[in-house]
Amino acid sequence: MAVTVKVSASLRCRCVILLLSVIVSVAFPEQPTIYLVLMEGEPILFHHGAGLLKGERSDPNSEAYRAHAKHLEDSHDQLLQNTIEVGSYKKLYSFKHIINGFAVHTTPSQAKKLELAEGVKLVEEDRGVKLMTTYTPEFLELPMGVWSQEGGDTHAGEDLVIGVIDTGIDPMHPSFAYDPLKPYTSNPHRFSGDCQTGPRFPASSCNGKIISARYFSAGAQSITLNTSKDFLSPFDAAGHGSHVASIAAGNYGVSVVVNSFLYGYASGMAPRARIAVYKAVFPSIGTMADVVAAIDQAVLDQVDIISLSIGPNSPPEDKPIFLNVFDISMLFAQRAGVFVVQAAGNQGPTPSSIESYSPWVVGVAACNIDRSFPGKIVLGDGQNINGVGLSGPTFGNWLLQYKLVLAKDAVKESGTFPMTPQYVEECQYPEALDPTLVLGSIVICTFSAGFSNGTSTLSAIIDTATELGFMGFVLTANPLYGDYIAEPVPFVVPGIMIPKVADAQILLQYYEQWTSRDPTGRVTKYNGRAAIGEGRVASFQGRAPSVSRFSSRGPDIIDSSRRNLADVLKPDILAPGHLIWAAWSPTSISEPLLNGYNFALLSGTSMATPHVAGVAALIKQHNPSWTPSMIASAISTTASRYDNYGEPIMAEGFNISSLYPSTPFDFGAGLINPKRALDPGLVFTSAGFEDYVEFLCSLPNTNLSLVEAVTGRLCNHSLAHPSDLNLPSITISRLVTSQVVRRSVKNIESKPETYVSAVLHPNGVEVSVNPSQFTIDSQGTQDMEITISVTQALNSFSFGEIVLTGTLDHIVRIPLSVLTVPM
């Protein structure tokens, strides 16, 4: 008997989809990735049952510590064994000290199982990390200011430990050498770091200046690692970690010599501070798992300051910005008493490009200083064209000039190479040029498609110039691509970059005027002459500071859509980050142009960040009992909003030739002022862990259960408004009518002081401070109510400040940033 079965269209559709999904899963198996998992239960530092009292630091050798550490790690292993398939995962780290969780390498489907497991608070995919890539002690007036108060450069930063989480360190560099004539008397109180060894990093690398060194590679190794350059040791193969470490705490007065030329003497901000190295980023890759493990370890080792010139590749897409594992780990580091400073990012000048989001971390913007390295090319008719390039002059300087040859005119008439810009005009390949024409000449290379898309390099030009015997080279701007940004880098042959189209056209007009051609356009005689001038001598003039073009801008954001704004001022502070001389690793895996050099001149918020880390060490040395929020407050309220001309700080924009008036979203509170930060008068003190939890609970549209899960605190209390978090600034991202903002300050001076308030009102806003005048006892506190009312809805941010002037000459500045909107 035949049986006919009718199948509905919808069922047939579902069957087809199911069949396709099976085929796809077989043909394209899931790719494993790294996940960060937070679990219920207190980590060691905040687990009172382990015998750790509030305010004390943990002893990793104690029985209570070891017992709780084993309990946490066993719970991580048991959860994995009971939840996901055997053989489908590899645990990379157990986080135990400041957060309770682990990092695991597994597939998305297995990670979904973890999300549903009992005891799991948060599962987050690893987003990867990126690097945010001297005269500055004098620019910040340290030698005659802060250093003199701490006993000079031989004592500035003594007994403080700065943890640098980066690409490692070059232990052979003179910036990190141990000086037996200036021995350290003892190890810093309670510090308990270790010295891991490995390729190019023997045990002697930890010499007292480098007080400890570790590396974290489990995350990187689970994805990809090239052991020929990604050394499994704290050794810095890139150079970036050495650069930032020496800015923060490099030895005093180290000679900066590149290509046999003395550029000056470099010193760290806190030259006697110790450096604890935590290598978590490799030339090939950086993972958030390795960075979080490094933060956890640094706090366990009891560093005083953590410097992070790194940040996530992207903000988390599925949760509020502040509630990702990276930022939460920094919150718990701050809770443990560690001052954390992070690079703001290099995505400027686009608004809301900030990459340091959280109010418990000091985010640093970058600015220039009043030092530059001007270069010039002198033409045969006497014209001077300014440019950029750290090179010596052509022989005889402008007294002896050389033949000018445009690379396009020197291309071989026959060859097997493609006629692309890289070969024809960018000087990337020596086989494309006629050696008889370019030998002993100054060759004009053109910024074209290869430089625009990043496939062409200055290194290749120098290699070509060296192989073919150029007397020098010029890299000119191209009208088709507009002006380009040129940063001075050392050239082993005379060279200069001309980044402005208008200047390039002067050079090319001169060249054409003095070059003879036949009717086909072929050059018959090169009559143009030029000489490249000295480009290595510094000039100290011009406006400074100006916010650097690349420095990421506020306003701060709540989520990855960048539409919802946070009532938090970011960046927090401005520091030198443009053209900074500091230590470099000669291995220089990622920067071939700097290969073999012990120093590099770099720009980025990466360079600005360790300036603040070093200054924070000086403040902590002067005020040992201060909390991270007190240090952050002192840095903020004493910052300067004016440049060396006495004018408001300006900023570079998309047009690299001009400046525009800057705002707190460019520079935060202003340029860091180390001397005044030692003696701020008042500090905002109550921004501690519980206050940050209340802030998180008060954010609009926040998942309160997620806040409770990641912080371990119930949202029983929240701020009336997020802007009530007791920060040394006030930001309101949506003001309709009026709002009362509350702040509390503490007098850290030994005497009472009377303060009078004054207000620079933002446009469209009226501000009143109550009380407008107050006397505050030594170690006393004062609450303030600040009423901010709309007088005109502008639908845009406007800026002002509250200034508290004390009778003992203290001045406390509180930046105001307010966005007014119609009712």
JOWOZI-V962419 format. One record per residue. N is the residue number from 1. RES is the residue in three letters. PHI is phi in whole degrees, 0 to 359 (* if undefined). Layout:
BEGIN
N:RES:PHI, N:RES:PHI
END
This chain:
BEGIN
1:MET:*, 2:ALA:275, 3:VAL:244, 4:THR:258, 5:VAL:248, 6:LYS:266, 7:VAL:247, 8:SER:294, 9:ALA:298, 10:SER:294, 11:LEU:293, 12:ARG:302, 13:CYS:297, 14:ARG:294, 15:CYS:294, 16:VAL:297, 17:ILE:298, 18:LEU:297, 19:LEU:298, 20:LEU:298, 21:SER:296, 22:VAL:293, 23:ILE:298, 24:VAL:297, 25:SER:294, 26:VAL:285, 27:ALA:288, 28:PHE:233, 29:PRO:297, 30:GLU:299, 31:GLN:267, 32:PRO:291, 33:THR:215, 34:ILE:265, 35:TYR:235, 36:LEU:255, 37:VAL:235, 38:LEU:254, 39:MET:239, 40:GLU:291, 41:GLY:105, 42:GLU:285, 43:PRO:290, 44:ILE:300, 45:LEU:298, 46:PHE:247, 47:HIS:258, 48:HIS:291, 49:GLY:294, 50:ALA:275, 51:GLY:86, 52:LEU:259, 53:LEU:270, 54:LYS:301, 55:GLY:92, 56:GLU:267, 57:ARG:261, 58:SER:283, 59:ASP:252, 60:PRO:295, 61:ASN:266, 62:SER:285, 63:GLU:295, 64:ALA:297, 65:TYR:297, 66:ARG:297, 67:ALA:293, 68:HIS:289, 69:ALA:298, 70:LYS:295, 71:HIS:300, 72:LEU:294, 73:GLU:295, 74:ASP:298, 75:SER:294, 76:HIS:294, 77:ASP:297, 78:GLN:293, 79:LEU:299, 80:LEU:297, 81:GLN:295, 82:ASN:272, 83:THR:248, 84:ILE:240, 85:GLU:294, 86:VAL:297, 87:GLY:86, 88:SER:262, 89:TYR:210, 90:LYS:220, 91:LYS:285, 92:LEU:263, 93:TYR:215, 94:SER:252, 95:PHE:268, 96:LYS:231, 97:HIS:275, 98:ILE:254, 99:ILE:226, 100:ASN:254, 101:GLY:178, 102:PHE:202, 103:ALA:245, 104:VAL:224, 105:HIS:257, 106:THR:204, 107:THR:269, 108:PRO:302, 109:SER:293, 110:GLN:290, 111:ALA:296, 112:LYS:298, 113:LYS:295, 114:LEU:297, 115:GLU:301, 116:LEU:270, 117:ALA:286, 118:GLU:293, 119:GLY:93, 120:VAL:268, 121:LYS:264, 122:LEU:202, 123:VAL:235, 124:GLU:224, 125:GLU:288, 126:ASP:297, 127:ARG:261, 128:GLY:74, 129:VAL:226, 130:LYS:223, 131:LEU:279, 132:MET:267, 133:THR:270, 134:THR:*, 135:TYR:262, 136:THR:296, 137:PRO:302, 138:GLU:290, 139:PHE:300, 140:LEU:269, 141:GLU:59, 142:LEU:284, 143:PRO:303, 144:MET:266, 145:GLY:250, 146:VAL:297, 147:TRP:302, 148:SER:297, 149:GLN:284, 150:GLU:259, 151:GLY:94, 152:GLY:89, 153:ASP:296, 154:THR:284, 155:HIS:228, 156:ALA:292, 157:GLY:96, 158:GLU:307, 159:ASP:70, 160:LEU:258, 161:VAL:241, 162:ILE:256, 163:GLY:273, 164:VAL:252, 165:ILE:261, 166:ASP:196, 167:THR:266, 168:GLY:103, 169:ILE:208, 170:ASP:267, 171:PRO:289, 172:MET:271, 173:HIS:286, 174:PRO:297, 175:SER:294, 176:PHE:240, 177:ALA:285, 178:TYR:271, 179:ASP:256, 180:PRO:295, 181:LEU:281, 182:LYS:229, 183:PRO:290, 184:TYR:282, 185:THR:286, 186:SER:197, 187:ASN:283, 188:PRO:303, 189:HIS:305, 190:ARG:73, 191:PHE:295, 192:SER:222, 193:GLY:287, 194:ASP:225, 195:CYS:238, 196:GLN:276, 197:THR:251, 198:GLY:163, 199:PRO:308, 200:ARG:64, 201:PHE:219, 202:PRO:288, 203:ALA:299, 204:SER:291, 205:SER:297, 206:CYS:276, 207:ASN:251, 208:GLY:109, 209:LYS:292, 210:ILE:277, 211:ILE:275, 212:SER:199, 213:ALA:204, 214:ARG:222, 215:TYR:227, 216:PHE:230, 217:SER:229, 218:ALA:301, 219:GLY:294, 220:ALA:297, 221:GLN:293, 222:SER:287, 223:ILE:253, 224:THR:197, 225:LEU:208, 226:ASN:255, 227:THR:291, 228:SER:288, 229:LYS:228, 230:ASP:268, 231:PHE:300, 232:LEU:276, 233:SER:195, 234:PRO:287, 235:PHE:296, 236:ASP:266, 237:ALA:273, 238:ALA:267, 239:GLY:113, 240:HIS:298, 241:GLY:296, 242:SER:296, 243:HIS:300, 244:VAL:289, 245:ALA:297, 246:SER:287, 247:ILE:295, 248:ALA:289, 249:ALA:211, 250:GLY:295, 251:ASN:301, 252:TYR:281, 253:GLY:67, 254:VAL:275, 255:SER:293, 256:VAL:263, 257:VAL:241, 258:VAL:227, 259:ASN:51, 260:SER:67, 261:PHE:247, 262:LEU:273, 263:TYR:270, 264:GLY:141, 265:TYR:229, 266:ALA:256, 267:SER:217, 268:GLY:285, 269:MET:294, 270:ALA:236, 271:PRO:295, 272:ARG:256, 273:ALA:290, 274:ARG:271, 275:ILE:243, 276:ALA:255, 277:VAL:262, 278:TYR:228, 279:LYS:281, 280:ALA:226, 281:VAL:232, 282:PHE:245, 283:PRO:306, 284:SER:274, 285:ILE:195, 286:GLY:221, 287:THR:240, 288:MET:293, 289:ALA:301, 290:ASP:293, 291:VAL:292, 292:VAL:297, 293:ALA:298, 294:ALA:293, 295:ILE:298, 296:ASP:302, 297:GLN:289, 298:ALA:299, 299:VAL:291, 300:LEU:300, 301:ASP:290, 302:GLN:73, 303:VAL:293, 304:ASP:270, 305:ILE:221, 306:ILE:245, 307:SER:251, 308:LEU:239, 309:SER:268, 310:ILE:222, 311:GLY:196, 312:PRO:292, 313:ASN:297, 314:SER:200, 315:PRO:288, 316:PRO:296, 317:GLU:269, 318:ASP:248, 319:LYS:203, 320:PRO:304, 321:ILE:308, 322:PHE:286, 323:LEU:253, 324:ASN:270, 325:VAL:298, 326:PHE:300, 327:ASP:291, 328:ILE:294, 329:SER:295, 330:MET:290, 331:LEU:299, 332:PHE:287, 333:ALA:295, 334:GLN:297, 335:ARG:299, 336:ALA:281, 337:GLY:96, 338:VAL:262, 339:PHE:280, 340:VAL:246, 341:VAL:234, 342:GLN:223, 343:ALA:294, 344:ALA:289, 345:GLY:115, 346:ASN:243, 347:GLN:255, 348:GLY:288, 349:PRO:268, 350:THR:295, 351:PRO:297, 352:SER:53, 353:SER:262, 354:ILE:301, 355:GLU:237, 356:SER:237, 357:TYR:259, 358:SER:274, 359:PRO:290, 360:TRP:270, 361:VAL:238, 362:VAL:273, 363:GLY:267, 364:VAL:248, 365:ALA:268, 366:ALA:245, 367:CYS:222, 368:ASN:276, 369:ILE:238, 370:ASP:274, 371:ARG:246, 372:SER:220, 373:PHE:235, 374:PRO:286, 375:GLY:238, 376:LYS:204, 377:ILE:242, 378:VAL:254, 379:LEU:273, 380:GLY:297, 381:ASP:268, 382:GLY:96, 383:GLN:289, 384:ASN:252, 385:ILE:240, 386:ASN:281, 387:GLY:200, 388:VAL:227, 389:GLY:162, 390:LEU:274, 391:SER:220, 392:GLY:287, 393:PRO:282, 394:THR:297, 395:PHE:305, 396:GLY:83, 397:ASN:53, 398:TRP:285, 399:LEU:289, 400:LEU:231, 401:GLN:255, 402:TYR:235, 403:LYS:299, 404:LEU:266, 405:VAL:227, 406:LEU:281, 407:ALA:307, 408:LYS:302, 409:ASP:278, 410:ALA:252, 411:VAL:291, 412:LYS:301, 413:GLU:288, 414:SER:226, 415:GLY:186, 416:THR:265, 417:PHE:274, 418:PRO:286, 419:MET:271, 420:THR:261, 421:PRO:304, 422:GLN:300, 423:TYR:274, 424:VAL:276, 425:GLU:226, 426:GLU:258, 427:CYS:60, 428:GLN:273, 429:TYR:229, 430:PRO:298, 431:GLU:292, 432:ALA:274, 433:LEU:253, 434:ASP:285, 435:PRO:296, 436:THR:288, 437:LEU:274, 438:VAL:263, 439:LEU:300, 440:GLY:73, 441:SER:252, 442:ILE:265, 443:VAL:260, 444:ILE:267, 445:CYS:260, 446:THR:244, 447:PHE:291, 448:SER:223, 449:ALA:302, 450:GLY:297, 451:PHE:288, 452:SER:295, 453:ASN:264, 454:GLY:88, 455:THR:271, 456:SER:260, 457:THR:220, 458:LEU:294, 459:SER:303, 460:ALA:293, 461:ILE:298, 462:ILE:295, 463:ASP:298, 464:THR:296, 465:ALA:298, 466:THR:292, 467:GLU:294, 468:LEU:263, 469:GLY:76, 470:PHE:301, 471:MET:286, 472:GLY:185, 473:PHE:220, 474:VAL:230, 475:LEU:253, 476:THR:262, 477:ALA:293, 478:ASN:241, 479:PRO:305, 480:LEU:291, 481:TYR:243, 482:GLY:78, 483:ASP:297, 484:TYR:239, 485:ILE:266, 486:ALA:241, 487:GLU:249, 488:PRO:293, 489:VAL:228, 490:PRO:293, 491:PHE:248, 492:VAL:280, 493:VAL:241, 494:PRO:303, 495:GLY:201, 496:ILE:207, 497:MET:254, 498:ILE:245, 499:PRO:275, 500:LYS:258, 501:VAL:301, 502:ALA:299, 503:ASP:290, 504:ALA:298, 505:GLN:293, 506:ILE:298, 507:LEU:298, 508:LEU:290, 509:GLN:296, 510:TYR:298, 511:TYR:300, 512:GLU:294, 513:GLN:297, 514:TRP:251, 515:THR:246, 516:SER:265, 517:ARG:229, 518:ASP:273, 519:PRO:302, 520:THR:275, 521:GLY:94, 522:ARG:285, 523:VAL:292, 524:THR:255, 525:LYS:203, 526:TYR:261, 527:ASN:255, 528:GLY:291, 529:ARG:228, 530:ALA:200, 531:ALA:219, 532:ILE:262, 533:GLY:275, 534:GLU:296, 535:GLY:242, 536:ARG:257, 537:VAL:269, 538:ALA:286, 539:SER:243, 540:PHE:246, 541:GLN:198, 542:GLY:100, 543:ARG:285, 544:ALA:199, 545:PRO:275, 546:SER:233, 547:VAL:295, 548:SER:291, 549:ARG:305, 550:PHE:286, 551:SER:296, 552:SER:296, 553:ARG:247, 554:GLY:275, 555:PRO:287, 556:ASP:291, 557:ILE:236, 558:ILE:262, 559:ASP:221, 560:SER:291, 561:SER:292, 562:ARG:63, 563:ARG:265, 564:ASN:266, 565:LEU:262, 566:ALA:265, 567:ASP:273, 568:VAL:224, 569:LEU:283, 570:LYS:221, 571:PRO:294, 572:ASP:271, 573:ILE:208, 574:LEU:247, 575:ALA:213, 576:PRO:300, 577:GLY:212, 578:HIS:240, 579:LEU:57, 580:ILE:253, 581:TRP:283, 582:ALA:197, 583:ALA:301, 584:TRP:216, 585:SER:268, 586:PRO:301, 587:THR:299, 588:SER:42, 589:ILE:302, 590:SER:271, 591:GLU:231, 592:PRO:303, 593:LEU:297, 594:LEU:256, 595:ASN:299, 596:GLY:90, 597:TYR:267, 598:ASN:266, 599:PHE:222, 600:ALA:219, 601:LEU:254, 602:LEU:235, 603:SER:228, 604:GLY:153, 605:THR:294, 606:SER:303, 607:MET:280, 608:ALA:289, 609:THR:300, 610:PRO:293, 611:HIS:300, 612:VAL:289, 613:ALA:300, 614:GLY:293, 615:VAL:296, 616:ALA:300, 617:ALA:296, 618:LEU:295, 619:ILE:294, 620:LYS:295, 621:GLN:297, 622:HIS:285, 623:ASN:228, 624:PRO:300, 625:SER:273, 626:TRP:291, 627:THR:276, 628:PRO:304, 629:SER:291, 630:MET:291, 631:ILE:296, 632:ALA:299, 633:SER:296, 634:ALA:298, 635:ILE:297, 636:SER:286, 637:THR:287, 638:THR:254, 639:ALA:291, 640:SER:258, 641:ARG:258, 642:TYR:235, 643:ASP:263, 644:ASN:287, 645:TYR:266, 646:GLY:78, 647:GLU:255, 648:PRO:303, 649:ILE:301, 650:MET:259, 651:ALA:221, 652:GLU:277, 653:GLY:243, 654:PHE:295, 655:ASN:276, 656:ILE:288, 657:SER:268, 658:SER:221, 659:LEU:247, 660:TYR:230, 661:PRO:299, 662:SER:271, 663:THR:227, 664:PRO:302, 665:PHE:285, 666:ASP:264, 667:PHE:240, 668:GLY:68, 669:ALA:277, 670:GLY:129, 671:LEU:286, 672:ILE:301, 673:ASN:235, 674:PRO:303, 675:LYS:297, 676:ARG:290, 677:ALA:293, 678:LEU:293, 679:ASP:222, 680:PRO:278, 681:GLY:84, 682:LEU:242, 683:VAL:225, 684:PHE:270, 685:THR:249, 686:SER:273, 687:ALA:280, 688:GLY:247, 689:PHE:303, 690:GLU:298, 691:ASP:294, 692:TYR:293, 693:VAL:296, 694:GLU:299, 695:PHE:299, 696:LEU:298, 697:CYS:293, 698:SER:267, 699:LEU:294, 700:PRO:295, 701:ASN:57, 702:THR:274, 703:ASN:283, 704:LEU:297, 705:SER:293, 706:LEU:291, 707:VAL:301, 708:GLU:298, 709:ALA:293, 710:VAL:281, 711:THR:261, 712:GLY:76, 713:ARG:235, 714:LEU:283, 715:CYS:272, 716:ASN:286, 717:HIS:230, 718:SER:218, 719:LEU:290, 720:ALA:301, 721:HIS:205, 722:PRO:305, 723:SER:289, 724:ASP:279, 725:LEU:302, 726:ASN:283, 727:LEU:267, 728:PRO:278, 729:SER:204, 730:ILE:229, 731:THR:230, 732:ILE:235, 733:SER:270, 734:ARG:201, 735:LEU:251, 736:VAL:266, 737:THR:237, 738:SER:207, 739:GLN:208, 740:VAL:260, 741:VAL:251, 742:ARG:250, 743:ARG:221, 744:SER:223, 745:VAL:235, 746:LYS:234, 747:ASN:273, 748:ILE:266, 749:GLU:277, 750:SER:274, 751:LYS:231, 752:PRO:295, 753:GLU:212, 754:THR:258, 755:TYR:242, 756:VAL:239, 757:SER:264, 758:ALA:223, 759:VAL:232, 760:LEU:262, 761:HIS:287, 762:PRO:297, 763:ASN:300, 764:GLY:78, 765:VAL:220, 766:GLU:246, 767:VAL:236, 768:SER:231, 769:VAL:244, 770:ASN:231, 771:PRO:282, 772:SER:281, 773:GLN:216, 774:PHE:205, 775:THR:250, 776:ILE:236, 777:ASP:291, 778:SER:302, 779:GLN:65, 780:GLY:273, 781:THR:240, 782:GLN:220, 783:ASP:270, 784:MET:229, 785:GLU:248, 786:ILE:244, 787:THR:264, 788:ILE:241, 789:SER:238, 790:VAL:280, 791:THR:253, 792:GLN:204, 793:ALA:282, 794:LEU:258, 795:ASN:58, 796:SER:205, 797:PHE:286, 798:SER:229, 799:PHE:227, 800:GLY:200, 801:GLU:198, 802:ILE:256, 803:VAL:240, 804:LEU:257, 805:THR:252, 806:GLY:262, 807:THR:287, 808:LEU:257, 809:ASP:72, 810:HIS:275, 811:ILE:233, 812:VAL:245, 813:ARG:253, 814:ILE:236, 815:PRO:294, 816:LEU:242, 817:SER:224, 818:VAL:226, 819:LEU:254, 820:THR:265, 821:VAL:227, 822:PRO:293, 823:MET:294
END
